[in-house]
Amino acid sequence: MTTWYSRHPDLRLTAVDGEGVVLHLGSRRYFSVNETGVTILEALASPQTLIDLTARVAAEYDVTAAAAERSVREFLDRCVDAHLVRAEER
């Protein structure tokens, strides 16, 4: 099985000067994310796998695949814990 990630339907994202402001409508909580976080959350408008997201971050920010995977995994874990992102096994 593969884990697919997608944005929570209550998530709203606004990018401003390379950073993002995230609002979870259900909990009424605000979050701020850096440029990489904006890239990941924008990609999650449609379901993506860790491999998909890692490739996108590695290509866009010229980092190694290992560094990209570590960053993406940590970001996704925090977002899943905050109910900003959903993880589904398929």
C-alpha positions as CSV (number, residue, x, y, z in Angstrom):
1,M,0.0,0.0,0.0
2,T,1.0,3.6,-0.6
3,T,0.1,6.6,1.5
4,W,-1.6,9.4,-0.4
5,Y,-1.7,12.9,1.1
6,S,-4.2,15.6,0.4
7,R,-5.2,19.0,1.9
8,H,-8.0,18.9,4.5
9,P,-11.1,20.4,2.9
10,D,-11.3,23.1,5.6
11,L,-7.8,24.3,4.8
12,R,-7.3,27.7,3.2
13,L,-3.9,28.8,2.0
14,T,-2.7,32.3,1.0
15,A,0.9,32.8,-0.3
16,V,2.5,36.2,0.5
17,D,6.1,37.1,-0.4
18,G,7.4,33.5,-0.4
19,E,5.6,32.5,2.8
20,G,2.1,31.2,3.4
21,V,-0.7,31.7,5.9
22,V,-2.9,28.7,6.5
23,L,-6.3,28.8,8.1
24,H,-8.1,25.7,9.2
25,L,-11.7,26.8,9.1
26,G,-13.0,24.0,11.3
27,S,-10.7,24.7,14.2
28,R,-10.2,28.5,13.4
29,R,-6.5,28.1,13.9
30,Y,-3.9,29.9,11.8
31,F,-0.5,28.6,10.8
32,S,2.4,30.1,9.0
33,V,4.5,28.1,6.5
34,N,7.7,28.8,4.6
35,E,8.1,28.8,0.9
36,T,8.7,25.0,0.8
37,G,5.5,24.5,2.8
38,V,3.6,26.6,0.4
39,T,4.9,24.5,-2.5
40,I,3.9,21.3,-0.8
41,L,0.4,22.5,0.3
42,E,-0.3,23.9,-3.2
43,A,0.7,20.5,-4.7
44,L,-1.7,18.8,-2.3
45,A,-4.7,20.4,-4.0
46,S,-4.8,17.0,-5.6
47,P,-3.7,13.8,-3.8
48,Q,0.1,13.1,-3.9
49,T,2.5,10.5,-2.6
50,L,5.6,11.2,-0.6
51,I,7.6,10.2,-3.8
52,D,5.7,12.8,-5.9
53,L,6.2,15.6,-3.3
54,T,9.8,14.7,-2.8
55,A,10.6,14.9,-6.5
56,R,8.8,18.2,-6.8
57,V,10.7,19.8,-3.8
58,A,14.1,18.3,-5.0
59,A,13.6,19.8,-8.5
60,E,12.3,23.2,-7.4
61,Y,14.8,23.9,-4.7
62,D,17.9,22.1,-6.0
63,V,18.4,19.8,-3.0
64,T,19.3,16.2,-2.8
65,A,16.5,13.6,-2.9
66,A,17.4,12.5,0.6
67,A,17.2,16.1,2.0
68,A,14.0,16.7,0.2
69,E,12.4,13.5,1.5
70,R,13.4,14.3,5.0
71,S,12.0,17.8,4.9
72,V,8.8,16.7,3.1
73,R,8.2,13.8,5.6
74,E,8.7,16.1,8.6
75,F,6.4,18.7,7.2
76,L,3.7,16.2,6.3
77,D,3.9,14.6,9.8
78,R,3.3,18.0,11.4
79,C,0.5,18.9,9.0
80,V,-1.3,15.5,9.6
81,D,-1.0,16.1,13.4
82,A,-2.5,19.6,13.0
83,H,-5.3,18.2,10.7
84,L,-4.2,20.3,7.8
85,V,-3.4,17.3,5.6
86,R,-5.1,13.9,5.4
87,A,-3.2,10.7,4.9
88,E,-4.9,7.7,3.2
89,E,-3.6,4.3,2.5
90,R,-4.4,3.0,-1.0
